[in-house]
Amino acid sequence: MSKQSLSIVNPADAGEACCAPLVREPLGETEAAELAPLFKALADPVRLRLLSLIACHEGGEACVCDLTAAFDVTAPTISHHLKVLKQAGLIDSERRGTWVYYWLNPGVLDRLAATLGPRATAASAS
Amino acid sequence: MSKQSLSIVNPADAGEACCAPLVREPLGETEAAELAPLFKALADPVRLRLLSLIACHEGGEACVCDLTAAFDVTAPTISHHLKVLKQAGLIDSERRGTWVYYWLNPGVLDRLAATLGPRATAASAS
């Protein structure tokens, strides 16, 4: 059976905010390969909470000293999870004196959200 | 350092569609534990494309016979990935005669999208 025989909903025919891109047209190999490592980085409860704590922290950034108290895991484990989040491109960091500070790369979460669900921007513009 | 010393943005103070729940308030342990396995199921390019193909297929459902042609992997591998997606609760299935048909559990993707990005519903209602 060829790819052509699959019945695909044309994105142009879909309502503005009715469907996620994932639901409107088949995800390409390249995009799937780009997205999978981002979801893998999110596939851990500690990393999800770390990401959220960093995002919620005053000024949108946090140092490791702000994060470790919320978890029952060791500081090296927190550091490992931060490294995984950074390597995936979800967060970025900078050393200032003694501490390394972390912040979210906000565009990345928006991209993931927009892939999975209806676009908030399109809905608010209608 | 206690949890109390973390500076948290009050969700009530945040703009309606400005931020994802993840960014408005720290993700709880329970929610993080519920979300992580869903992201883990999405953390594979073949599974992402399978999910998308099922969602885009006519009538919002597809049988394995509709899916295998799009991939360079074997039918048992496709079946394995479908099982992972189903066990995570992202898709559901039903046998009808020879074939098993699969469809998306749409609420699950919406929940993930709403966790990561601004809510489309809130934005359109404003």
gemmi code that builds the backbone of each chain (N, CA, C; Angstrom):
import gemmi

chains = {
    "A": [
        ("MET", (0.845, -1.196, 0.000), (0.000, 0.000, 0.000), (0.883, 1.250, 0.000)),
        ("SER", (0.581, 2.176, -0.911), (1.413, 3.373, -1.024), (0.950, 4.436, -0.047)),
        ("LYS", (1.847, 5.407, 0.190), (1.525, 6.535, 1.063), (0.323, 7.311, 0.513)),
        ("GLN", (0.241, 7.351, -0.842), (-0.781, 8.168, -1.491), (-2.210, 7.712, -1.168)),
        ("SER", (-2.350, 6.424, -0.812), (-3.693, 5.930, -0.562), (-4.214, 6.319, 0.824)),
        ("LEU", (-3.348, 6.936, 1.642), (-3.822, 7.404, 2.945), (-4.687, 8.644, 2.727)),
        ("SER", (-5.823, 8.695, 3.402), (-6.682, 9.871, 3.280), (-6.231, 10.925, 4.284)),
        ("ILE", (-5.798, 12.053, 3.771), (-5.253, 13.095, 4.624), (-6.181, 14.307, 4.640)),
        ("VAL", (-6.415, 14.835, 5.834), (-7.189, 16.074, 5.942), (-6.293, 17.220, 5.498)),
        ("ASN", (-6.736, 18.006, 4.543), (-5.973, 19.160, 4.073), (-5.969, 20.236, 5.157)),
        ("PRO", (-4.762, 20.730, 5.546), (-4.689, 21.753, 6.585), (-5.555, 22.963, 6.255)),
        ("ALA", (-5.654, 23.302, 4.965), (-6.419, 24.481, 4.556), (-7.915, 24.284, 4.821)),
        ("ASP", (-8.352, 23.006, 4.853), (-9.759, 22.716, 5.089), (-10.107, 22.661, 6.572)),
        ("ALA", (-9.082, 22.551, 7.399), (-9.315, 22.400, 8.834), (-9.637, 23.755, 9.457)),
        ("GLY", (-10.466, 23.751, 10.473), (-10.781, 24.983, 11.204), (-9.526, 25.540, 11.843)),
        ("GLU", (-9.497, 26.848, 12.027), (-8.294, 27.537, 12.514), (-7.716, 26.908, 13.785)),
        ("ALA", (-8.584, 26.751, 14.790), (-8.075, 26.287, 16.075), (-8.616, 24.905, 16.407)),
        ("CYS", (-9.123, 24.175, 15.396), (-9.780, 22.896, 15.675), (-8.772, 21.811, 16.003)),
        ("CYS", (-7.636, 21.831, 15.340), (-6.737, 20.678, 15.472), (-5.278, 21.092, 15.626)),
        ("ALA", (-4.558, 20.227, 16.274), (-3.110, 20.391, 16.361), (-2.494, 20.055, 15.009)),
        ("PRO", (-1.321, 20.636, 14.687), (-0.618, 20.291, 13.440), (-0.457, 18.778, 13.276)),
        ("LEU", (-0.179, 18.118, 14.397), (-0.006, 16.659, 14.416), (-1.251, 15.932, 13.912)),
        ("VAL", (-2.412, 16.545, 14.120), (-3.694, 15.944, 13.763), (-4.132, 16.381, 12.363)),
        ("ARG", (-3.608, 17.523, 11.901), (-4.015, 18.076, 10.597), (-3.296, 17.404, 9.441)),
        ("GLU", (-1.992, 17.133, 9.617), (-1.232, 16.495, 8.541), (-0.150, 15.595, 9.131)),
        ("PRO", (0.232, 14.547, 8.395), (1.208, 13.599, 8.945), (2.544, 14.290, 9.250)),
        ("LEU", (3.037, 14.021, 10.407), (4.323, 14.559, 10.843), (5.435, 13.978, 9.962)),
        ("GLY", (6.312, 14.844, 9.445), (7.412, 14.378, 8.606), (8.504, 13.718, 9.418)),
        ("GLU", (9.346, 12.942, 8.721), (10.447, 12.230, 9.391), (11.398, 13.193, 10.090)),
        ("THR", (11.723, 14.302, 9.418), (12.673, 15.272, 9.982), (12.120, 15.903, 11.252)),
        ("GLU", (10.848, 16.334, 11.171), (10.265, 16.983, 12.348), (10.129, 15.993, 13.508)),
        ("ALA", (9.732, 14.760, 13.197), (9.610, 13.730, 14.237), (10.964, 13.488, 14.916)),
        ("ALA", (12.036, 13.479, 14.097), (13.379, 13.250, 14.641), (13.836, 14.431, 15.508)),
        ("GLU", (13.352, 15.629, 15.183), (13.690, 16.814, 15.992), (12.901, 16.847, 17.304)),
        ("LEU", (11.628, 16.423, 17.227), (10.742, 16.516, 18.395), (11.016, 15.417, 19.433)),
        ("ALA", (11.321, 14.203, 18.961), (11.459, 13.060, 19.877), (12.452, 13.316, 21.032)),
        ("PRO", (13.657, 13.879, 20.755), (14.585, 14.109, 21.869), (14.066, 15.125, 22.891)),
        ("LEU", (13.228, 16.071, 22.434), (12.638, 17.040, 23.363), (11.657, 16.343, 24.300)),
        ("PHE", (10.820, 15.457, 23.731), (9.884, 14.702, 24.571), (10.634, 13.747, 25.500)),
        ("LYS", (11.747, 13.210, 25.021), (12.546, 12.314, 25.865), (13.080, 13.075, 27.089)),
        ("ALA", (13.498, 14.311, 26.865), (13.998, 15.127, 27.980), (12.898, 15.416, 28.994)),
        ("LEU", (11.659, 15.480, 28.513), (10.517, 15.748, 29.405), (9.976, 14.471, 30.058)),
        ("ALA", (10.495, 13.315, 29.651), (9.940, 12.032, 30.071), (10.447, 11.566, 31.432)),
        ("ASP", (10.590, 12.507, 32.361), (11.046, 12.161, 33.709), (10.408, 13.145, 34.689)),
        ("PRO", (9.788, 12.623, 35.768), (9.078, 13.511, 36.704), (9.981, 14.576, 37.331)),
        ("VAL", (11.216, 14.216, 37.669), (12.123, 15.198, 38.280), (12.463, 16.299, 37.266)),
        ("ARG", (12.712, 15.904, 36.026), (13.046, 16.925, 35.009), (11.858, 17.842, 34.732)),
        ("LEU", (10.643, 17.279, 34.716), (9.456, 18.114, 34.508), (9.316, 19.132, 35.631)),
        ("ARG", (9.537, 18.685, 36.863), (9.398, 19.603, 38.013), (10.527, 20.625, 38.023)),
        ("LEU", (11.734, 20.203, 37.647), (12.866, 21.143, 37.557), (12.558, 22.247, 36.546)),
        ("LEU", (12.073, 21.847, 35.384), (11.739, 22.795, 34.323), (10.707, 23.799, 34.834)),
        ("SER", (9.692, 23.292, 35.522), (8.632, 24.142, 36.045), (9.157, 25.081, 37.132)),
        ("LEU", (9.980, 24.556, 38.033), (10.544, 25.391, 39.108), (11.402, 26.521, 38.541)),
        ("ILE", (12.203, 26.203, 37.532), (13.049, 27.231, 36.898), (12.153, 28.312, 36.282)),
        ("ALA", (11.122, 27.873, 35.552), (10.240, 28.818, 34.853), (9.481, 29.706, 35.831)),
        ("CYS", (9.099, 29.136, 36.991), (8.298, 29.883, 37.969), (9.153, 30.769, 38.852)),
        ("HIS", (10.449, 30.558, 38.874), (11.300, 31.291, 39.802), (11.372, 32.759, 39.423)),
        ("GLU", (11.567, 33.586, 40.443), (11.629, 35.042, 40.252), (12.590, 35.387, 39.106)),
        ("GLY", (12.114, 36.178, 38.176), (12.942, 36.598, 37.053), (13.096, 35.536, 35.986)),
        ("GLY", (12.409, 34.392, 36.169), (12.452, 33.342, 35.162), (13.763, 32.578, 35.118)),
        ("GLU", (14.578, 32.729, 36.157), (15.817, 31.942, 36.205), (16.105, 31.508, 37.633)),
        ("ALA", (16.853, 30.430, 37.763), (17.141, 29.874, 39.084), (18.530, 29.261, 39.083)),
        ("CYS", (19.160, 29.275, 40.263), (20.436, 28.564, 40.372), (20.190, 27.229, 41.064)),
        ("VAL", (21.128, 26.312, 40.954), (20.965, 24.984, 41.557), (20.610, 25.123, 43.038)),
        ("CYS", (21.176, 26.129, 43.701), (20.919, 26.349, 45.127), (19.434, 26.592, 45.406)),
        ("ASP", (18.696, 27.089, 44.402), (17.255, 27.331, 44.553), (16.430, 26.071, 44.320)),
        ("LEU", (17.032, 25.062, 43.717), (16.252, 23.931, 43.198), (16.343, 22.664, 44.048)),
        ("THR", (17.493, 22.393, 44.605), (17.730, 21.082, 45.238), (16.789, 20.791, 46.412)),
        ("ALA", (16.390, 21.839, 47.171), (15.562, 21.619, 48.362), (14.216, 20.977, 48.046)),
        ("ALA", (13.719, 21.172, 46.842), (12.387, 20.660, 46.483), (12.390, 19.167, 46.167)),
        ("PHE", (13.576, 18.553, 46.125), (13.659, 17.152, 45.673), (14.314, 16.247, 46.707)),
        ("ASP", (13.938, 14.973, 46.657), (14.524, 13.977, 47.551), (15.740, 13.308, 46.915)),
        ("VAL", (16.221, 13.849, 45.820), (17.381, 13.242, 45.152), (18.626, 14.077, 45.437)),
        ("THR", (19.804, 13.512, 45.174), (21.061, 14.189, 45.500), (21.356, 15.326, 44.514)),
        ("ALA", (22.232, 16.227, 44.929), (22.634, 17.350, 44.071), (23.233, 16.876, 42.738)),
        ("PRO", (24.094, 15.830, 42.760), (24.605, 15.351, 41.457), (23.497, 14.852, 40.523)),
        ("THR", (22.443, 14.261, 41.103), (21.314, 13.804, 40.278), (20.595, 14.999, 39.669)),
        ("ILE", (20.397, 16.047, 40.475), (19.781, 17.282, 39.949), (20.651, 17.825, 38.806)),
        ("SER", (21.947, 17.872, 39.025), (22.872, 18.375, 37.996), (22.762, 17.553, 36.712)),
        ("HIS", (22.667, 16.228, 36.883), (22.518, 15.356, 35.715), (21.245, 15.705, 34.935)),
        ("HIS", (20.137, 15.864, 35.659), (18.861, 16.160, 34.994), (18.910, 17.536, 34.310)),
        ("LEU", (19.564, 18.505, 34.952), (19.706, 19.842, 34.340), (20.508, 19.741, 33.039)),
        ("LYS", (21.537, 18.875, 33.065), (22.364, 18.682, 31.881), (21.527, 18.093, 30.733)),
        ("VAL", (20.670, 17.117, 31.058), (19.809, 16.501, 30.032), (18.869, 17.545, 29.432)),
        ("LEU", (18.288, 18.387, 30.308), (17.373, 19.440, 29.831), (18.116, 20.439, 28.946)),
        ("LYS", (19.359, 20.745, 29.330), (20.143, 21.717, 28.553), (20.573, 21.128, 27.204)),
        ("GLN", (21.002, 19.867, 27.225), (21.443, 19.223, 25.973), (20.291, 19.112, 24.966)),
        ("ALA", (19.066, 18.970, 25.487), (17.896, 18.885, 24.601), (17.498, 20.263, 24.076)),
        ("GLY", (18.062, 21.324, 24.679), (17.737, 22.681, 24.242), (16.529, 23.274, 24.946)),
        ("LEU", (16.054, 22.617, 26.014), (14.893, 23.141, 26.744), (15.277, 24.277, 27.682)),
        ("ILE", (16.484, 24.213, 28.227), (16.958, 25.285, 29.106), (18.353, 25.724, 28.651)),
        ("ASP", (18.750, 26.901, 29.150), (20.115, 27.353, 28.919), (20.692, 27.783, 30.269)),
        ("SER", (21.991, 28.007, 30.334), (22.595, 28.343, 31.627), (23.803, 29.259, 31.465)),
        ("GLU", (24.195, 29.875, 32.590), (25.355, 30.770, 32.612), (25.942, 30.743, 34.024)),
        ("ARG", (27.269, 30.647, 34.106), (27.908, 30.715, 35.422), (28.101, 32.177, 35.811)),
        ("ARG", (27.682, 32.496, 37.067), (27.939, 33.828, 37.623), (28.534, 33.632, 39.007)),
        ("GLY", (29.848, 33.813, 39.106), (30.532, 33.592, 40.384), (30.462, 32.126, 40.762)),
        ("THR", (29.944, 31.852, 41.967), (29.913, 30.480, 42.479), (28.882, 29.610, 41.777)),
        ("TRP", (27.763, 30.207, 41.367), (26.620, 29.418, 40.914), (26.375, 29.479, 39.414)),
        ("VAL", (25.774, 28.393, 38.931), (25.304, 28.366, 37.547), (23.797, 28.659, 37.575)),
        ("TYR", (23.375, 29.600, 36.750), (21.955, 29.970, 36.676), (21.315, 29.359, 35.424)),
        ("TYR", (20.068, 28.940, 35.583), (19.332, 28.263, 34.495), (18.052, 29.015, 34.162)),
        ("TRP", (17.694, 29.030, 32.894), (16.411, 29.610, 32.473), (15.860, 28.802, 31.303)),
        ("LEU", (14.539, 28.937, 31.107), (13.883, 28.212, 30.004), (14.155, 28.868, 28.659)),
        ("ASN", (14.344, 28.062, 27.634), (14.290, 28.569, 26.261), (12.820, 28.542, 25.867)),
        ("PRO", (12.090, 29.655, 26.053), (10.619, 29.603, 25.973), (10.077, 29.149, 24.624)),
        ("GLY", (10.738, 29.463, 23.544), (10.243, 29.073, 22.230), (10.081, 27.574, 22.071)),
        ("VAL", (10.903, 26.811, 22.780), (10.874, 25.351, 22.629), (9.575, 24.767, 23.186)),
        ("LEU", (9.180, 25.197, 24.382), (7.927, 24.693, 24.955), (6.741, 25.096, 24.092)),
        ("ASP", (6.773, 26.334, 23.585), (5.685, 26.814, 22.726), (5.565, 25.937, 21.487)),
        ("ARG", (6.726, 25.563, 20.925), (6.707, 24.719, 19.722), (6.076, 23.362, 20.023)),
        ("LEU", (6.461, 22.771, 21.165), (5.906, 21.465, 21.533), (4.402, 21.572, 21.753)),
        ("ALA", (3.986, 22.624, 22.470), (2.563, 22.824, 22.751), (1.785, 22.994, 21.455)),
        ("ALA", (2.356, 23.778, 20.532), (1.681, 24.051, 19.260), (1.596, 22.805, 18.394)),
        ("THR", (2.543, 21.889, 18.549), (2.500, 20.641, 17.783), (1.393, 19.718, 18.296)),
        ("LEU", (1.205, 19.713, 19.613), (0.259, 18.770, 20.225), (-1.167, 19.283, 20.282)),
        ("GLY", (-1.338, 20.624, 20.374), (-2.689, 21.148, 20.565), (-3.000, 22.322, 19.671)),
        ("PRO", (-4.261, 22.782, 19.697), (-4.651, 23.947, 18.898), (-3.806, 25.149, 19.297)),
        ("ARG", (-3.505, 25.996, 18.332), (-2.655, 27.155, 18.601), (-3.437, 28.242, 19.333)),
        ("ALA", (-2.910, 28.674, 20.483), (-3.551, 29.735, 21.261), (-3.586, 31.027, 20.457)),
        ("THR", (-2.529, 31.308, 19.698), (-2.417, 32.552, 18.947), (-3.529, 32.637, 17.896)),
        ("ALA", (-3.717, 31.543, 17.161), (-4.742, 31.525, 16.124), (-6.118, 31.732, 16.730)),
        ("ALA", (-6.359, 31.107, 17.889), (-7.668, 31.199, 18.525), (-7.950, 32.624, 19.001)),
        ("SER", (-6.932, 33.298, 19.573), (-7.151, 34.633, 20.120), (-7.306, 35.659, 19.008)),
        ("ALA", (-6.776, 35.347, 17.827), (-6.852, 36.285, 16.704), (-8.192, 36.209, 15.996)),
        ("SER", (-8.963, 35.132, 16.248), (-10.220, 34.951, 15.516), (-11.349, 35.759, 16.129)),
    ],
    "B": [
        ("MET", (17.758, 25.053, 52.601), (16.837, 26.078, 52.072), (15.443, 25.477, 51.935)),
        ("SER", (14.441, 26.148, 52.466), (13.088, 25.603, 52.430), (12.407, 25.937, 51.118)),
        ("LYS", (11.335, 25.181, 50.837), (10.531, 25.443, 49.644), (9.965, 26.861, 49.670)),
        ("GLN", (9.661, 27.360, 50.883), (9.008, 28.658, 51.034), (9.853, 29.804, 50.498)),
        ("SER", (11.178, 29.603, 50.469), (12.034, 30.698, 50.024), (12.052, 30.844, 48.496)),
        ("LEU", (11.426, 29.875, 47.785), (11.324, 30.012, 46.336), (10.293, 31.095, 46.023)),
        ("SER", (10.642, 31.971, 45.098), (9.696, 33.022, 44.707), (8.817, 32.487, 43.582)),
        ("ILE", (7.543, 32.363, 43.873), (6.614, 31.770, 42.905), (5.662, 32.849, 42.380)),
        ("VAL", (5.451, 32.818, 41.082), (4.456, 33.714, 40.499), (3.086, 33.151, 40.824)),
        ("ASN", (2.218, 33.952, 41.439), (0.868, 33.523, 41.758), (0.058, 33.363, 40.473)),
        ("PRO", (-0.573, 32.184, 40.269), (-1.337, 31.966, 39.041), (-2.395, 33.052, 38.827)),
        ("ALA", (-2.973, 33.552, 39.939), (-4.026, 34.564, 39.830), (-3.473, 35.878, 39.279)),
        ("ASP", (-2.178, 36.110, 39.486), (-1.551, 37.343, 39.008), (-1.127, 37.249, 37.550)),
        ("ALA", (-1.044, 36.031, 37.048), (-0.540, 35.833, 35.685), (-1.627, 36.177, 34.666)),
        ("GLY", (-1.219, 36.697, 33.533), (-2.166, 37.019, 32.464), (-2.830, 35.738, 31.971)),
        ("GLU", (-4.067, 35.858, 31.477), (-4.875, 34.692, 31.095), (-4.143, 33.723, 30.176)),
        ("ALA", (-3.614, 34.269, 29.081), (-3.019, 33.388, 28.083), (-1.515, 33.599, 27.984)),
        ("CYS", (-0.942, 34.265, 29.015), (0.480, 34.609, 28.914), (1.371, 33.390, 29.078)),
        ("CYS", (0.960, 32.482, 29.967), (1.915, 31.417, 30.314), (1.247, 30.052, 30.390)),
        ("ALA", (2.052, 29.061, 30.170), (1.625, 27.684, 30.365), (1.513, 27.418, 31.865)),
        ("PRO", (0.619, 26.478, 32.272), (0.529, 26.108, 33.691), (1.891, 25.770, 34.286)),
        ("LEU", (2.707, 25.096, 33.496), (4.066, 24.712, 33.903), (4.907, 25.930, 34.288)),
        ("VAL", (4.611, 27.071, 33.657), (5.383, 28.297, 33.870), (4.739, 29.164, 34.956)),
        ("ARG", (3.436, 28.976, 35.202), (2.714, 29.796, 36.176), (2.947, 29.339, 37.599)),
        ("GLU", (2.945, 28.017, 37.803), (3.139, 27.498, 39.159), (3.891, 26.178, 39.102)),
        ("PRO", (4.646, 25.869, 40.173), (5.463, 24.643, 40.131), (4.589, 23.405, 39.960)),
        ("LEU", (5.000, 22.557, 39.065), (4.306, 21.300, 38.800), (4.411, 20.403, 40.036)),
        ("GLY", (3.282, 19.835, 40.468), (3.296, 18.960, 41.636), (3.887, 17.597, 41.312)),
        ("GLU", (4.274, 16.875, 42.371), (4.866, 15.534, 42.186), (3.909, 14.589, 41.480)),
        ("THR", (2.632, 14.630, 41.889), (1.633, 13.719, 41.314), (1.440, 13.989, 39.827)),
        ("GLU", (1.289, 15.278, 39.481), (1.072, 15.607, 38.069), (2.301, 15.257, 37.230)),
        ("ALA", (3.493, 15.538, 37.788), (4.730, 15.211, 37.062), (4.816, 13.700, 36.811)),
        ("ALA", (4.414, 12.914, 37.817), (4.458, 11.449, 37.679), (3.440, 10.957, 36.649)),
        ("GLU", (2.331, 11.694, 36.504), (1.318, 11.318, 35.506), (1.760, 11.708, 34.095)),
        ("LEU", (2.425, 12.879, 33.977), (2.798, 13.405, 32.666), (4.017, 12.693, 32.063)),
        ("ALA", (4.984, 12.349, 32.906), (6.248, 11.791, 32.404), (6.060, 10.568, 31.489)),
        ("PRO", (5.201, 9.580, 31.856), (5.039, 8.419, 30.970), (4.419, 8.783, 29.616)),
        ("LEU", (3.595, 9.854, 29.590), (3.016, 10.294, 28.316), (4.113, 10.863, 27.418)),
        ("PHE", (4.994, 11.674, 27.993), (6.109, 12.223, 27.204), (7.060, 11.105, 26.769)),
        ("LYS", (7.220, 10.106, 27.633), (8.084, 8.975, 27.280), (7.531, 8.242, 26.058)),
        ("ALA", (6.216, 8.094, 26.005), (5.587, 7.432, 24.849), (5.784, 8.247, 23.573)),
        ("LEU", (5.893, 9.576, 23.717), (6.092, 10.448, 22.554), (7.566, 10.591, 22.170)),
        ("ALA", (8.452, 10.025, 22.997), (9.894, 10.252, 22.831), (10.531, 9.330, 21.801)),
        ("ASP", (9.842, 9.062, 20.721), (10.373, 8.211, 19.661), (9.803, 8.695, 18.319)),
        ("PRO", (10.664, 8.894, 17.317), (10.192, 9.435, 16.034), (9.133, 8.567, 15.353)),
        ("VAL", (9.289, 7.246, 15.437), (8.299, 6.369, 14.802), (6.951, 6.490, 15.516)),
        ("ARG", (6.979, 6.543, 16.838), (5.711, 6.661, 17.584), (5.031, 7.999, 17.310)),
        ("LEU", (5.822, 9.071, 17.218), (5.245, 10.385, 16.905), (4.559, 10.359, 15.546)),
        ("ARG", (5.230, 9.737, 14.564), (4.654, 9.693, 13.207), (3.435, 8.760, 13.161)),
        ("LEU", (3.480, 7.660, 13.924), (2.329, 6.760, 13.996), (1.109, 7.489, 14.555)),
        ("LEU", (1.338, 8.211, 15.646), (0.265, 8.969, 16.297), (-0.353, 9.949, 15.312)),
        ("SER", (0.512, 10.653, 14.577), (0.057, 11.648, 13.611), (-0.703, 10.989, 12.455)),
        ("LEU", (-0.184, 9.878, 11.946), (-0.848, 9.171, 10.843), (-2.234, 8.675, 11.252)),
        ("ILE", (-2.338, 8.150, 12.469), (-3.639, 7.683, 12.967), (-4.614, 8.860, 13.035)),
        ("ALA", (-4.141, 9.977, 13.603), (-5.004, 11.145, 13.785), (-5.467, 11.735, 12.454)),
        ("CYS", (-4.591, 11.698, 11.449), (-4.894, 12.294, 10.144), (-5.724, 11.373, 9.252)),
        ("HIS", (-5.771, 10.103, 9.600), (-6.445, 9.152, 8.728), (-7.951, 9.414, 8.694)),
        ("GLU", (-8.547, 9.065, 7.553), (-9.985, 9.281, 7.347), (-10.786, 8.734, 8.533)),
        ("GLY", (-11.643, 9.557, 9.072), (-12.483, 9.131, 10.182), (-11.747, 9.129, 11.512)),
        ("GLY", (-10.476, 9.571, 11.511), (-9.713, 9.649, 12.753), (-9.281, 8.308, 13.298)),
        ("GLU", (-9.365, 7.270, 12.453), (-8.875, 5.968, 12.911), (-8.211, 5.228, 11.758)),
        ("ALA", (-7.305, 4.328, 12.127), (-6.546, 3.613, 11.111), (-6.262, 2.203, 11.597)),
        ("CYS", (-6.131, 1.268, 10.643), (-5.721, -0.078, 11.038), (-4.239, -0.236, 10.695)),
        ("VAL", (-3.603, -1.238, 11.279), (-2.172, -1.456, 11.045), (-1.880, -1.495, 9.548)),
        ("CYS", (-2.816, -2.071, 8.771), (-2.630, -2.187, 7.314), (-2.484, -0.824, 6.650)),
        ("ASP", (-3.024, 0.238, 7.290), (-2.904, 1.601, 6.750), (-1.572, 2.253, 7.132)),
        ("LEU", (-0.890, 1.708, 8.119), (0.231, 2.419, 8.740), (1.608, 1.912, 8.321)),
        ("THR", (1.738, 0.606, 8.123), (3.069, 0.013, 7.944), (3.818, 0.537, 6.722)),
        ("ALA", (3.090, 0.881, 5.635), (3.751, 1.294, 4.388), (4.588, 2.563, 4.557)),
        ("ALA", (4.242, 3.385, 5.522), (4.928, 4.670, 5.701), (6.277, 4.535, 6.409)),
        ("PHE", (6.598, 3.328, 6.880), (7.799, 3.167, 7.708), (8.765, 2.121, 7.147)),
        ("ASP", (10.032, 2.303, 7.461), (11.063, 1.356, 7.044), (11.286, 0.264, 8.090)),
        ("VAL", (10.412, 0.187, 9.076), (10.588, -0.813, 10.126), (9.595, -1.958, 9.906)),
        ("THR", (9.833, -3.080, 10.573), (8.992, -4.260, 10.369), (7.621, -4.099, 11.034)),
        ("ALA", (6.658, -4.909, 10.592), (5.312, -4.889, 11.174), (5.334, -5.162, 12.689)),
        ("PRO", (6.137, -6.136, 13.167), (6.177, -6.343, 14.625), (6.679, -5.109, 15.382)),
        ("THR", (7.607, -4.354, 14.754), (8.099, -3.131, 15.404), (6.979, -2.094, 15.491)),
        ("ILE", (6.206, -1.967, 14.402), (5.052, -1.057, 14.412), (4.081, -1.480, 15.520)),
        ("SER", (3.811, -2.770, 15.600), (2.893, -3.280, 16.627), (3.401, -2.954, 18.022)),
        ("HIS", (4.718, -3.092, 18.210), (5.307, -2.766, 19.511), (5.072, -1.297, 19.862)),
        ("HIS", (5.328, -0.410, 18.886), (5.166, 1.024, 19.140), (3.697, 1.380, 19.405)),
        ("LEU", (2.783, 0.718, 18.678), (1.354, 0.954, 18.915), (0.970, 0.523, 20.333)),
        ("LYS", (1.572, -0.571, 20.780), (1.309, -1.067, 22.138), (1.776, -0.042, 23.188)),
        ("VAL", (2.960, 0.537, 22.946), (3.506, 1.546, 23.876), (2.576, 2.764, 23.934)),
        ("LEU", (2.107, 3.213, 22.760), (1.198, 4.365, 22.699), (-0.116, 4.055, 23.420)),
        ("LYS", (-0.590, 2.816, 23.246), (-1.855, 2.432, 23.885), (-1.701, 2.319, 25.402)),
        ("GLN", (-0.596, 1.700, 25.834), (-0.366, 1.537, 27.274), (-0.240, 2.886, 27.982)),
        ("ALA", (0.272, 3.888, 27.265), (0.401, 5.226, 27.849), (-0.940, 5.957, 27.864)),
        ("GLY", (-1.915, 5.422, 27.130), (-3.235, 6.050, 27.096), (-3.377, 7.092, 25.997)),
        ("LEU", (-2.404, 7.146, 25.077), (-2.485, 8.127, 23.990), (-3.438, 7.678, 22.888)),
        ("ILE", (-3.521, 6.367, 22.672), (-4.439, 5.840, 21.659), (-5.269, 4.708, 22.272)),
        ("ASP", (-6.354, 4.371, 21.581), (-7.134, 3.196, 21.978), (-7.354, 2.349, 20.720)),
        ("SER", (-7.826, 1.138, 20.897), (-7.976, 0.258, 19.735), (-9.139, -0.704, 19.912)),
        ("GLU", (-9.545, -1.298, 18.786), (-10.636, -2.276, 18.779), (-10.420, -3.221, 17.610)),
        ("ARG", (-10.604, -4.527, 17.857), (-10.506, -5.490, 16.760), (-11.843, -5.562, 16.027)),
        ("ARG", (-11.773, -5.463, 14.679), (-12.969, -5.657, 13.858), (-12.597, -6.628, 12.743)),
        ("GLY", (-13.023, -7.866, 12.897), (-12.671, -8.893, 11.920), (-11.180, -9.160, 11.975)),
        ("THR", (-10.520, -9.050, 10.798), (-9.103, -9.374, 10.695), (-8.214, -8.337, 11.361)),
        ("TRP", (-8.643, -7.066, 11.307), (-7.736, -5.975, 11.684), (-8.086, -5.309, 13.011)),
        ("VAL", (-7.035, -4.774, 13.624), (-7.227, -3.954, 14.817), (-7.177, -2.493, 14.374)),
        ("TYR", (-8.172, -1.709, 14.771), (-8.232, -0.288, 14.431), (-7.796, 0.566, 15.623)),
        ("TYR", (-7.084, 1.653, 15.301), (-6.538, 2.536, 16.338), (-7.044, 3.955, 16.145)),
        ("TRP", (-7.266, 4.661, 17.237), (-7.641, 6.072, 17.176), (-7.029, 6.809, 18.365)),
        ("LEU", (-6.913, 8.124, 18.242), (-6.333, 8.937, 19.309), (-7.327, 9.145, 20.446)),
        ("ASN", (-6.838, 9.142, 21.668), (-7.626, 9.635, 22.790), (-7.371, 11.144, 22.838)),
        ("PRO", (-8.240, 11.954, 22.206), (-7.886, 13.352, 21.957), (-7.636, 14.177, 23.225)),
        ("GLY", (-8.329, 13.899, 24.288), (-8.146, 14.671, 25.512), (-6.721, 14.643, 26.033)),
        ("VAL", (-6.011, 13.561, 25.766), (-4.660, 13.408, 26.318), (-3.695, 14.399, 25.659)),
        ("LEU", (-3.746, 14.511, 24.326), (-2.862, 15.459, 23.637), (-3.185, 16.891, 24.064)),
        ("ASP", (-4.485, 17.186, 24.202), (-4.897, 18.525, 24.633), (-4.322, 18.848, 26.009)),
        ("ARG", (-4.346, 17.853, 26.894), (-3.826, 18.073, 28.248), (-2.330, 18.387, 28.197)),
        ("LEU", (-1.596, 17.618, 27.391), (-0.151, 17.845, 27.277), (0.126, 19.230, 26.690)),
        ("ALA", (-0.619, 19.585, 25.639), (-0.431, 20.892, 25.002), (-0.728, 22.011, 25.988)),
        ("ALA", (-1.808, 21.845, 26.768), (-2.205, 22.885, 27.722), (-1.192, 23.019, 28.856)),
        ("THR", (-0.500, 21.943, 29.180), (0.518, 21.999, 30.232), (1.746, 22.768, 29.754)),
        ("LEU", (2.091, 22.595, 28.487), (3.331, 23.175, 27.949), (3.163, 24.591, 27.424)),
        ("GLY", (1.950, 24.922, 26.938), (1.775, 26.224, 26.300), (0.531, 26.934, 26.760)),
        ("PRO", (0.377, 28.213, 26.341), (-0.829, 28.966, 26.683), (-2.062, 28.233, 26.195)),
        ("ARG", (-3.148, 28.323, 26.951), (-4.363, 27.595, 26.596), (-5.100, 28.286, 25.464)),
        ("ALA", (-5.374, 27.521, 24.409), (-6.112, 28.068, 23.267), (-7.517, 28.481, 23.696)),
        ("THR", (-8.144, 27.670, 24.569), (-9.515, 27.928, 24.993), (-9.607, 29.247, 25.742)),
        ("ALA", (-8.693, 29.455, 26.686), (-8.703, 30.684, 27.484), (-8.504, 31.892, 26.588)),
        ("ALA", (-7.613, 31.751, 25.596), (-7.308, 32.872, 24.715), (-8.512, 33.230, 23.849)),
        ("SER", (-9.221, 32.206, 23.345), (-10.341, 32.482, 22.448), (-11.537, 33.043, 23.207)),
        ("ALA", (-11.613, 32.749, 24.517), (-12.748, 33.215, 25.311), (-12.564, 34.663, 25.763)),
        ("SER", (-11.334, 35.177, 25.654), (-11.061, 36.522, 26.180), (-11.515, 37.596, 25.198)),
    ],
}
model = gemmi.Model(1)
for chain_id, residues in chains.items():
    chain = gemmi.Chain(chain_id)
    for i, (resn, *xyz) in enumerate(residues, 1):
        res = gemmi.Residue()
        res.name, res.seqid = resn, gemmi.SeqId(i, " ")
        for name, pos in zip(("N", "CA", "C"), xyz):
            atom = gemmi.Atom()
            atom.name, atom.element = name, gemmi.Element(name[0])
            atom.pos, atom.b_iso = gemmi.Position(*pos), 0.0
            res.add_atom(atom)
        chain.add_residue(res)
    model.add_chain(chain)
structure = gemmi.Structure()
structure.add_model(model)
structure.setup_entities()
